[in-house]
Amino acid sequence: MVKPVFKTTRPKSTDGLIATFARGEDIFTEGALGTEMFVVHEGEVEIIKRVGDEERRLTMLGPGDFFGEMSVLEDLPRSATARAVADCKLLSIDGSTFDHMLRKNPEIAVRMMRKLSCRLRETDLLLREAVGASEAAGITEVPTPLEAPPVAYGPERLVHIDGETVFHLCAGEETTVGRSDPVTGIMPDIDLTPVDDQRSISRRHSKIFRRGGQYFVREEIGTMNGTFVAGKRIETGVAMPFQDGDELRFGLVKTTFHASE
């Protein structure tokens, strides 16, 4: 089996937020990290998914179509490869710009929901075809899903303004901060619901992460009441460094960060 090479291709040239790619050039590859989405301004782009040893074209995109939004919305690696079919110009949109666009024009969010719904149907069809091929080949065993390992927490913590309520950060590099959602069952690593009397915190409010010995906080897209470091509101999608003793405020909930016990 040929293993895919994960890499991020940088545009050869840019003009403001417009990135240009030559025919046959990868815009990004499956598995690569990404911080922006794209809108096709000129040219054509194909979205490719690796299935086994083969690449399958999922869709073709033309002027006005968008792609790469999942990395902006969920901060996850790219789920497919985007490749320029012809010379193209793309509008590059980072998390902060995307959040501003949604707030200013909610119709953009509606269009995206419709497009994502269509893509889900296409992906479902692709999966059905793959399952059908497996059954035809006599492969009927379905792997048992693995249970998620229990979350481990480190010494770093957020202490609520009351001085008594403590929320420890995850032992790994990233910790999500927000409030629980009983409808979807989604739980952030740090659930501030007990101290958020005015429901000022979004379900996916912010993410705290460390890189080496430095700590950062990044506000998630769609957060309504802001994230603040030392009293200063941070820009959505932009990582803001902070240190031991700094005040971090999520919505109306004030906490102080402590790096060690």
URKA-V832757 format. One record per residue. N is the residue number from 1. RES is the residue in three letters. NEAR is the number of other C-alpha atoms within 12 Angstrom. Layout:
# URKA-V832757
N	RES	NEAR
N	RES	NEAR
This chain:
# URKA-V832757
1	MET	8
2	VAL	10
3	LYS	13
4	PRO	19
5	VAL	15
6	PHE	21
7	LYS	20
8	THR	24
9	THR	26
10	ARG	20
11	PRO	26
12	LYS	19
13	SER	16
14	THR	16
15	ASP	13
16	GLY	12
17	LEU	21
18	ILE	22
19	ALA	30
20	THR	34
21	PHE	32
22	ALA	25
23	ARG	21
24	GLY	20
25	GLU	25
26	ASP	32
27	ILE	45
28	PHE	38
29	THR	31
30	GLU	31
31	GLY	23
32	ALA	27
33	LEU	25
34	GLY	36
35	THR	29
36	GLU	38
37	MET	35
38	PHE	39
39	VAL	32
40	VAL	36
41	HIS	24
42	GLU	27
43	GLY	28
44	GLU	33
45	VAL	41
46	GLU	34
47	ILE	33
48	ILE	29
49	LYS	27
50	ARG	26
51	VAL	24
52	GLY	13
53	ASP	11
54	GLU	13
55	GLU	21
56	ARG	21
57	ARG	22
58	LEU	28
59	THR	25
60	MET	25
61	LEU	30
62	GLY	25
63	PRO	20
64	GLY	21
65	ASP	28
66	PHE	34
67	PHE	41
68	GLY	45
69	GLU	33
70	MET	28
71	SER	30
72	VAL	32
73	LEU	32
74	GLU	27
75	ASP	29
76	LEU	19
77	PRO	25
78	ARG	32
79	SER	28
80	ALA	37
81	THR	39
82	ALA	43
83	ARG	39
84	ALA	33
85	VAL	27
86	ALA	25
87	ASP	25
88	CYS	34
89	LYS	33
90	LEU	41
91	LEU	31
92	SER	32
93	ILE	31
94	ASP	30
95	GLY	34
96	SER	28
97	THR	25
98	PHE	36
99	ASP	30
100	HIS	22
101	MET	19
102	LEU	24
103	ARG	18
104	LYS	13
105	ASN	14
106	PRO	16
107	GLU	13
108	ILE	19
109	ALA	22
110	VAL	13
111	ARG	17
112	MET	25
113	MET	17
114	ARG	14
115	LYS	20
116	LEU	20
117	SER	14
118	CYS	16
119	ARG	21
120	LEU	15
121	ARG	15
122	GLU	17
123	THR	23
124	ASP	15
125	LEU	15
126	LEU	21
127	LEU	18
128	ARG	14
129	GLU	15
130	ALA	20
131	VAL	19
132	GLY	15
133	ALA	15
134	SER	16
135	GLU	14
136	ALA	11
137	ALA	11
138	GLY	10
139	ILE	13
140	THR	13
141	GLU	10
142	VAL	9
143	PRO	7
144	THR	6
145	PRO	6
146	LEU	6
147	GLU	7
148	ALA	7
149	PRO	6
150	PRO	10
151	VAL	18
152	ALA	17
153	TYR	18
154	GLY	20
155	PRO	19
156	GLU	30
157	ARG	33
158	LEU	39
159	VAL	32
160	HIS	26
161	ILE	21
162	ASP	13
163	GLY	14
164	GLU	12
165	THR	22
166	VAL	25
167	PHE	32
168	HIS	33
169	LEU	33
170	CYS	26
171	ALA	20
172	GLY	21
173	GLU	22
174	GLU	28
175	THR	34
176	THR	35
177	VAL	41
178	GLY	39
179	ARG	32
180	SER	25
181	ASP	17
182	PRO	11
183	VAL	8
184	THR	10
185	GLY	10
186	ILE	17
187	MET	23
188	PRO	30
189	ASP	32
190	ILE	35
191	ASP	31
192	LEU	39
193	THR	30
194	PRO	19
195	VAL	28
196	ASP	25
197	ASP	13
198	GLN	15
199	ARG	21
200	SER	26
201	ILE	36
202	SER	34
203	ARG	36
204	ARG	38
205	HIS	42
206	SER	46
207	LYS	38
208	ILE	43
209	PHE	29
210	ARG	25
211	ARG	15
212	GLY	9
213	GLY	13
214	GLN	17
215	TYR	30
216	PHE	31
217	VAL	40
218	ARG	37
219	GLU	44
220	GLU	38
221	ILE	37
222	GLY	32
223	THR	33
224	MET	25
225	ASN	28
226	GLY	33
227	THR	42
228	PHE	32
229	VAL	33
230	ALA	23
231	GLY	20
232	LYS	17
233	ARG	23
234	ILE	29
235	GLU	28
236	THR	34
237	GLY	35
238	VAL	27
239	ALA	28
240	MET	28
241	PRO	26
242	PHE	29
243	GLN	26
244	ASP	24
245	GLY	19
246	ASP	26
247	GLU	28
248	LEU	41
249	ARG	35
250	PHE	49
251	GLY	35
252	LEU	27
253	VAL	36
254	LYS	30
255	THR	35
256	THR	32
257	PHE	34
258	HIS	25
259	ALA	23
260	SER	15
261	GLU	13
